[in-house]
Amino acid sequence: MAGYPYVVPPISIPDSLFEEAEYDTDLEEADQNDHQSSSPDSGTGRKSYRKLCEKVQLIPQTAIVNNLSGSSMIIRNRSLGVKDVQVLITALKKNTRIECLDLEGNRLEGEGAARISKMLLENKFITHLSLANTSLGKVSSDVPASASISDVMKHNNGITCLNLSGNDFTEVDAKFIASGIEATEHITDLDLSHNNFHEEGAQYIGRALAENRSIEKMNLSWNHIRRRGAVSICRALHRNKVLTHLDLSWNGFGYEGALMLGQVLKRNRYLKELNISNNRITWQGALFIANGLKINESLETLKIGLNPLTTTGCLDLLEGISSECCVLKTLDMTGVPVLAEFELMAKAVQKSRDFTYVHGGVVSHHDKLGERIGKRMEPMQKVINYIKRMDIRPLELFRGFDKAAIFEMGNEAFKNRLKRADMGLHQHELDEVIELLENADKGKREGYVNFP
């Protein structure tokens, strides 16, 4: 055998296999269902989809045809092109059955978003829409994808759940998204996580959220929300009366965000679940939040893990939770070590109400950052102590600052006067005093302190 070459015998292929080969798919079953229908499309748009595919020379996707007859269309990570999107939305315009449309992972960009948005202005049957990870933040057309999505949020009355996560939306996009948030009256669940919102973008969203009257659940995790942006989001909770679940994890709220959040918790009576994990919140921030929890009567779940709370900050939190007003049922401090004293206090809370907690393990000593001698004195208490020590009335102190007798002073000038008075106030405590005065006098000019 080694001396003879091996020859493959010819294979005879019947000609019948090549018949109709130019447009052959695995959709025979779908064809049979279509022929059995009493109307051309029976509210599915399947025939429209197949005819248009043939017209533009696309092979129909089995998953799309099959999903057109159900209540959900989940077409993820299919790399849909412009032609694919066009034929799909043509079918969806006639579809009256699909309530959930999930196109996650397809590179739709601006043009695809514009086409889908136009379809959604006509289709009012879809209630759940996911455009997560579809490159909507990429500038690929004259009209940003966020502008098209904003139109849908304003004018579509059917969508209640909208997922726009992972789209690299920026500050520019935040303006359009915020406009949609302010105008919508039907969206109840909005996911904006894993985007590129910074301080300015968060301010747009915060102002819009303050005016919104429909969103009950919002996810802003994994953005870059810090400082003024964090403050703006928290301030929205002063006015918003419908939001019950808010995820702000994996941002950078830090000192400013925690300070405002503590103030918000004292007033908000609607928020039930809050996630602020991994937000650079220290023991100072923990104390602000603890003071808010003492009089909060609505929050049931607080996730605050992966923050540098320190062992002392954890004790402060639990002290706030121990308050009779507080109704917190779940405390998640994943990754944060506690003292044995924390365990004893937590067991005491469990005796009085339903309460579960998670932490990062029990340690024997305070960590260095958490070691604190005595209780921190509130900044306003330092001002009061100074007034008592100087034996003057508050009005005399303020009028001593107001040499021009105009009965108001800019915030920065007022802070400088407090600093010169040698009250022992640090810079962050000066900011806190100004914040307290602003909250106490809502009728004053913004950026100014009024004197009585």
C-alpha positions as CSV (number, residue, x, y, z in Angstrom):
1,M,0.0,0.0,0.0
2,A,2.9,2.4,0.7
3,G,3.8,2.4,-3.0
4,Y,0.4,3.4,-4.3
5,P,-1.1,6.9,-3.8
6,Y,-4.5,7.1,-2.2
7,V,-7.2,8.5,-4.5
8,V,-10.5,9.9,-3.0
9,P,-13.4,8.4,-5.0
10,P,-15.7,11.1,-6.6
11,I,-18.9,11.9,-4.6
12,S,-22.1,12.2,-6.5
13,I,-24.2,15.1,-5.3
14,P,-27.8,15.2,-6.6
15,D,-28.9,18.5,-8.3
16,S,-31.9,18.8,-6.1
17,L,-29.7,20.0,-3.2
18,F,-28.9,23.2,-5.1
19,E,-32.5,24.1,-5.8
20,E,-33.5,27.4,-4.0
21,A,-30.0,27.6,-2.5
22,E,-29.8,31.3,-3.0
23,Y,-32.2,32.1,-0.1
24,D,-32.3,29.1,2.2
25,T,-32.6,29.3,6.0
26,D,-33.7,27.1,8.8
27,L,-37.1,28.9,9.1
28,E,-39.4,26.4,7.6
29,E,-41.3,26.0,10.9
30,A,-41.7,29.7,11.1
31,D,-43.1,29.7,7.5
32,Q,-45.7,27.1,8.4
33,N,-46.8,29.1,11.4
34,D,-47.1,32.2,9.3
35,H,-49.3,30.4,6.6
36,Q,-51.5,29.2,9.4
37,S,-52.2,32.7,10.6
38,S,-55.5,34.3,9.9
39,S,-53.9,37.7,9.1
40,P,-50.8,38.7,7.2
41,D,-48.7,39.2,10.4
42,S,-51.0,38.4,13.3
43,G,-49.4,41.3,15.2
44,T,-45.9,39.8,15.1
45,G,-44.3,41.4,12.1
46,R,-42.6,38.1,11.1
47,K,-43.6,38.3,7.4
48,S,-42.5,41.9,7.2
49,Y,-39.2,41.0,8.7
50,R,-38.5,38.1,6.2
51,K,-39.6,40.1,3.2
52,L,-37.4,43.0,4.0
53,C,-34.5,40.7,4.7
54,E,-34.9,39.3,1.2
55,K,-35.2,42.8,-0.2
56,V,-31.9,44.0,1.3
57,Q,-30.2,40.6,0.9
58,L,-29.9,39.6,4.5
59,I,-30.3,36.1,5.9
60,P,-33.1,36.2,8.5
61,Q,-31.9,35.4,12.0
62,T,-33.8,32.5,13.5
63,A,-33.7,34.0,17.0
64,I,-35.4,37.2,15.8
65,V,-38.1,35.4,13.9
66,N,-38.9,33.1,16.8
67,N,-38.9,35.9,19.3
68,L,-41.3,38.0,17.2
69,S,-44.2,35.7,18.2
70,G,-43.4,35.9,22.0
71,S,-43.6,38.5,24.6
72,S,-39.8,39.0,24.9
73,M,-37.1,39.6,22.3
74,I,-33.6,39.0,23.7
75,I,-31.0,39.5,21.0
76,R,-27.7,40.0,22.9
77,N,-24.2,40.3,21.5
78,R,-25.2,39.7,17.9
79,S,-23.2,42.6,16.3
80,L,-26.3,43.8,14.6
81,G,-25.4,46.2,11.7
82,V,-27.4,49.1,10.3
83,K,-29.3,46.9,7.9
84,D,-30.1,44.4,10.6
85,V,-31.4,47.1,12.9
86,Q,-33.5,48.6,10.1
87,V,-35.3,45.4,9.2
88,L,-35.8,44.5,12.9
89,I,-37.5,47.8,13.7
90,T,-39.7,47.6,10.7
91,A,-41.0,44.3,12.1
92,L,-41.3,45.8,15.6
93,K,-43.4,48.7,14.3
94,K,-46.2,46.2,13.5
95,N,-45.6,44.0,16.5
96,T,-48.2,44.2,19.3
97,R,-46.9,41.2,21.4
98,I,-43.4,42.0,22.5
99,E,-43.2,43.7,25.9
100,C,-39.5,43.2,26.6
101,L,-36.8,44.3,24.1
102,D,-33.2,43.4,25.1
103,L,-30.5,44.4,22.6
104,E,-27.6,44.4,25.1
105,G,-24.1,44.1,23.6
106,N,-24.9,45.2,20.1
107,R,-22.9,48.0,18.6
108,L,-25.8,50.3,17.8
109,E,-24.1,53.7,18.2
110,G,-25.9,56.9,17.2
111,E,-27.5,55.8,14.0
112,G,-28.9,52.6,15.4
113,A,-30.2,54.4,18.5
114,A,-31.9,57.0,16.3
115,R,-33.7,54.3,14.3
116,I,-34.8,52.4,17.4
117,S,-35.9,55.6,19.0
118,K,-38.1,56.5,16.0
119,M,-39.7,53.0,16.2
120,L,-40.4,53.4,19.9
121,L,-42.3,56.6,19.3
122,E,-44.8,54.5,17.3
123,N,-44.6,51.2,19.3
124,K,-46.3,51.7,22.7
125,F,-46.4,48.0,23.6
126,I,-42.8,47.6,24.8
127,T,-42.5,48.2,28.5
128,H,-39.0,46.9,29.2
129,L,-36.0,48.2,27.1
130,S,-32.4,47.3,27.5
131,L,-29.8,49.1,25.4
132,A,-26.9,48.3,27.8
133,N,-23.4,48.1,26.4
134,T,-24.5,49.2,22.9
135,S,-21.8,52.0,22.4
136,L,-24.4,54.8,22.6
137,G,-21.8,57.2,24.0
138,K,-19.6,56.9,20.9
139,V,-20.0,60.0,18.6
140,S,-20.8,58.5,15.2
141,S,-23.5,60.8,13.9
142,D,-24.6,64.5,14.0
143,V,-27.3,63.7,16.7
144,P,-26.0,62.1,19.9
145,A,-27.6,58.8,20.8
146,S,-28.5,60.3,24.2
147,A,-30.6,62.9,22.4
148,S,-32.6,60.2,20.6
149,I,-33.0,58.3,23.9
150,S,-34.2,61.5,25.6
151,D,-37.0,61.9,23.1
152,V,-38.1,58.3,23.9
153,M,-38.1,59.1,27.6
154,K,-40.2,62.2,27.0
155,H,-42.8,60.9,24.5
156,N,-43.1,57.1,24.9
157,N,-45.8,56.3,27.4
158,G,-45.2,52.6,27.5
159,I,-41.7,52.0,28.7
160,T,-41.4,51.6,32.5
161,C,-38.0,49.9,32.8
162,L,-35.0,51.4,30.9
163,N,-31.4,50.0,31.0
164,L,-28.7,52.4,29.6
165,S,-25.7,51.0,31.5
166,G,-22.2,50.6,30.1
167,N,-22.5,53.1,27.3
168,D,-19.7,55.5,28.2
169,F,-22.1,58.4,28.4
170,T,-20.3,61.7,29.2
171,E,-21.2,65.1,30.6
172,V,-22.7,66.1,27.3
173,D,-24.9,63.1,27.2
174,A,-25.9,63.8,30.8
175,K,-27.8,67.0,29.7
176,F,-30.0,65.0,27.3
177,I,-30.5,62.1,29.8
178,A,-31.4,64.6,32.6
179,S,-33.9,66.3,30.3
180,G,-35.6,62.9,29.8
181,I,-35.6,62.2,33.5
182,E,-37.3,65.4,34.3
183,A,-40.0,65.0,31.7
184,T,-40.8,61.3,32.0
185,E,-44.0,60.3,33.8
186,H,-43.9,56.6,33.2
187,I,-40.3,55.2,33.7
188,T,-40.1,53.6,37.2
189,D,-36.8,51.8,36.9
190,L,-33.7,53.5,35.3
191,D,-30.2,52.0,35.1
192,L,-27.4,54.5,34.3
193,S,-24.5,52.5,35.9
194,H,-21.1,51.9,34.3
195,N,-21.1,55.2,32.5
196,N,-18.8,58.3,32.5
197,F,-20.7,60.8,34.5
198,H,-18.5,63.2,36.5
199,E,-19.3,66.2,38.7
200,E,-21.1,68.3,36.1
201,G,-23.1,65.4,34.7
202,A,-24.2,64.3,38.1
203,Q,-25.4,67.9,38.8
204,Y,-27.6,67.8,35.7
205,I,-29.0,64.4,36.8
206,G,-29.5,65.6,40.4
207,R,-31.5,68.6,39.4
208,A,-33.7,66.5,37.1
209,L,-34.2,63.8,39.7
210,A,-35.5,66.4,42.1
211,E,-38.3,67.2,39.7
212,N,-39.1,63.6,38.7
213,R,-42.3,62.0,39.9
214,S,-42.2,58.5,38.5
215,I,-38.8,56.8,39.0
216,E,-38.8,54.4,42.0
217,K,-35.5,52.6,41.3
218,M,-32.3,54.2,40.0
219,N,-28.8,52.8,39.6
220,L,-25.9,55.3,39.3
221,S,-23.2,52.9,40.4
222,W,-19.8,52.7,38.7
223,N,-19.6,56.3,37.6
224,H,-17.3,59.2,38.7
225,I,-19.7,61.1,41.0
226,R,-17.8,63.2,43.5
227,R,-18.0,66.5,45.4
228,R,-20.6,68.9,43.9
229,G,-22.0,66.0,41.8
230,A,-22.5,63.9,44.9
231,V,-24.1,66.8,46.8
232,S,-26.5,67.5,43.9
233,I,-27.7,63.8,43.8
234,C,-28.3,63.9,47.6
235,R,-30.1,67.2,47.5
236,A,-32.5,65.7,45.0
237,L,-33.7,63.4,47.7
238,H,-34.9,66.5,49.7
239,R,-37.6,67.0,47.1
240,N,-38.1,63.7,45.5
241,K,-41.0,61.7,47.0
242,V,-41.1,58.6,44.8
243,L,-37.6,57.1,44.8
244,T,-37.4,54.1,47.0
245,H,-34.2,52.2,45.8
246,L,-31.0,54.1,45.0
247,D,-27.6,52.5,44.1
248,L,-24.7,54.9,44.3
249,S,-22.0,52.4,44.9
250,W,-18.5,52.6,43.4
251,N,-18.3,56.4,43.1
252,G,-16.4,58.9,45.2
253,F,-18.9,60.6,47.6
254,G,-16.3,61.1,50.2
255,Y,-16.7,63.8,52.9
256,E,-19.0,66.2,51.0
257,G,-21.3,63.4,49.8
258,A,-21.6,61.8,53.3
259,L,-22.2,65.2,54.9
260,M,-25.2,65.9,52.6
261,L,-26.4,62.4,52.8
262,G,-26.6,62.7,56.6
263,Q,-28.7,65.8,56.2
264,V,-31.0,64.1,53.6
265,L,-31.6,61.0,55.8
266,K,-33.0,63.3,58.5
267,R,-35.7,64.6,56.2
268,N,-36.4,61.9,53.6
269,R,-39.3,59.6,54.4
270,Y,-39.5,57.6,51.2
271,L,-36.1,55.9,50.5
272,K,-36.1,52.2,51.5
273,E,-32.8,50.9,50.1
274,L,-29.5,52.7,49.7
275,N,-26.2,51.3,48.4
276,I,-23.2,53.6,49.0
277,S,-20.5,50.8,49.0
278,N,-17.0,51.8,48.0
279,N,-17.4,55.6,48.1
280,R,-14.4,56.7,50.2
281,I,-16.5,57.3,53.2
282,T,-14.4,57.7,56.4
283,W,-15.3,57.7,60.1
284,Q,-16.4,61.3,59.7
285,G,-18.8,60.4,57.0
286,A,-20.1,57.5,59.0
287,L,-20.9,59.9,61.8
288,F,-22.9,62.2,59.5
289,I,-24.8,59.2,58.2
290,A,-25.4,57.8,61.7
291,N,-26.9,61.1,62.9
292,G,-29.2,61.0,59.9
293,L,-30.2,57.4,60.7
294,K,-31.2,58.3,64.2
295,I,-34.3,60.1,63.1
296,N,-34.9,58.4,59.7
297,E,-38.2,56.4,59.6
298,S,-38.1,54.8,56.2
299,L,-34.7,53.3,55.3
300,E,-34.7,49.5,55.6
301,T,-31.5,48.4,53.8
302,L,-28.2,50.2,53.9
303,K,-25.2,48.8,52.0
304,I,-22.0,50.7,53.0
305,G,-19.3,48.1,52.7
306,L,-15.8,48.5,51.2
307,N,-15.4,52.0,52.8
308,P,-12.7,53.1,55.2
309,L,-15.3,53.5,58.0
310,T,-12.9,52.4,60.7
311,T,-13.9,50.5,63.8
312,T,-15.1,53.7,65.5
313,G,-17.2,54.7,62.5
314,C,-18.9,51.3,62.6
315,L,-19.8,51.8,66.3
316,D,-21.2,55.3,65.4
317,L,-23.4,53.8,62.7
318,L,-24.8,51.1,65.0
319,E,-25.5,53.7,67.6
320,G,-27.6,55.6,65.1
321,I,-29.4,52.4,64.1
322,S,-30.2,51.6,67.7
323,S,-32.4,54.7,67.8
324,E,-36.1,54.0,68.4
325,C,-37.0,56.0,65.2
326,C,-34.7,54.0,63.0
327,V,-36.4,51.0,61.2
328,L,-33.3,49.7,59.4
329,K,-33.5,45.9,58.9
330,T,-30.3,45.1,56.9
331,L,-26.8,46.6,57.3
332,D,-24.2,45.4,54.9
333,M,-20.6,46.4,55.8
334,T,-18.8,43.9,53.7
335,G,-15.0,44.1,54.0
336,V,-15.2,46.4,57.1
337,P,-13.7,45.0,60.3
338,V,-15.4,45.7,63.6
339,L,-14.7,45.3,67.4
340,A,-16.4,42.7,69.6
341,E,-18.3,45.7,71.1
342,F,-20.1,46.0,67.8
343,E,-21.3,42.4,68.0
344,L,-22.7,43.0,71.4
345,M,-24.5,46.2,70.3
346,A,-25.9,44.4,67.2
347,K,-27.3,41.6,69.3
348,A,-29.0,44.1,71.5
349,V,-30.7,45.7,68.4
350,Q,-31.8,42.2,67.2
351,K,-33.7,41.7,70.5
352,S,-35.8,44.8,69.8
353,R,-36.5,44.3,66.1
354,D,-35.8,42.2,63.0
355,F,-32.2,43.1,62.1
356,T,-29.4,41.4,60.1
357,Y,-25.9,42.6,59.5
358,V,-22.7,41.7,57.6
359,H,-19.2,42.9,58.3
360,G,-15.6,42.1,57.5
361,G,-14.7,40.2,60.7
362,V,-14.0,41.0,64.4
363,V,-10.7,42.5,65.4
364,S,-9.3,42.9,68.9
365,H,-8.2,46.5,68.7
366,H,-9.2,49.8,67.1
367,D,-7.4,50.4,63.8
368,K,-5.2,53.5,63.9
369,L,-7.5,55.6,61.7
370,G,-10.5,54.6,63.9
371,E,-9.0,55.3,67.3
372,R,-10.7,58.4,68.6
373,I,-10.6,59.8,72.1
374,G,-14.0,60.9,73.2
375,K,-16.9,62.0,71.0
376,R,-16.4,64.4,68.2
377,M,-17.9,67.8,69.1
378,E,-20.4,69.1,66.5
379,P,-19.2,72.3,64.8
380,M,-22.3,74.3,65.8
381,Q,-21.7,73.3,69.4
382,K,-18.2,74.9,69.2
383,V,-19.9,78.1,68.0
384,I,-22.3,78.0,70.9
385,N,-19.5,77.3,73.4
386,Y,-17.6,80.4,72.0
387,I,-20.7,82.6,72.5
388,K,-21.1,81.4,76.1
389,R,-17.4,81.9,76.7
390,M,-17.5,85.4,75.4
391,D,-20.7,86.1,77.2
392,I,-22.5,87.6,74.2
393,R,-25.7,86.9,72.4
394,P,-25.8,85.2,69.0
395,L,-27.2,88.4,67.4
396,E,-24.2,90.4,68.8
397,L,-21.8,87.9,67.3
398,F,-23.4,88.1,63.8
399,R,-23.7,91.9,63.8
400,G,-20.1,92.1,64.9
401,F,-19.3,90.3,61.6
402,D,-21.7,92.6,59.6
403,K,-19.8,95.9,59.8
404,A,-21.8,97.4,56.9
405,A,-25.1,96.6,58.6
406,I,-26.6,95.1,55.4
407,F,-27.9,92.0,57.3
408,E,-26.3,89.4,55.0
409,M,-22.8,88.2,54.1
410,G,-21.4,85.9,51.5
411,N,-20.6,82.4,52.6
412,E,-16.8,82.7,52.1
413,A,-16.7,86.0,54.0
414,F,-18.7,84.5,56.8
415,K,-16.4,81.5,57.0
416,N,-13.4,83.9,57.2
417,R,-15.0,85.7,60.1
418,L,-15.6,82.5,62.0
419,K,-12.0,81.4,61.4
420,R,-10.7,84.7,62.8
421,A,-12.9,84.3,65.9
422,D,-10.7,81.4,67.0
423,M,-13.5,79.0,67.7
424,G,-11.4,75.9,66.9
425,L,-13.2,75.2,63.7
426,H,-11.4,73.2,61.0
427,Q,-12.1,73.9,57.3
428,H,-14.5,71.0,56.9
429,E,-16.3,72.1,60.1
430,L,-16.7,75.7,58.7
431,D,-18.4,74.1,55.6
432,E,-20.7,72.2,57.8
433,V,-21.8,75.3,59.8
434,I,-22.6,77.1,56.5
435,E,-24.5,74.0,55.3
436,L,-26.6,74.0,58.5
437,L,-27.3,77.7,58.2
438,E,-28.4,77.3,54.6
439,N,-30.8,74.5,55.5
440,A,-32.2,76.6,58.3
441,D,-33.1,79.6,56.1
442,K,-34.7,78.5,52.8
443,G,-35.8,82.1,51.9
444,K,-32.3,83.6,51.7
445,R,-30.3,84.5,48.6
446,E,-28.2,81.5,47.5
447,G,-24.5,81.8,48.6
448,Y,-25.3,84.2,51.4
449,V,-25.9,84.0,55.1
450,N,-28.7,86.2,56.5
451,F,-28.6,87.9,59.9
452,P,-31.8,88.3,62.0
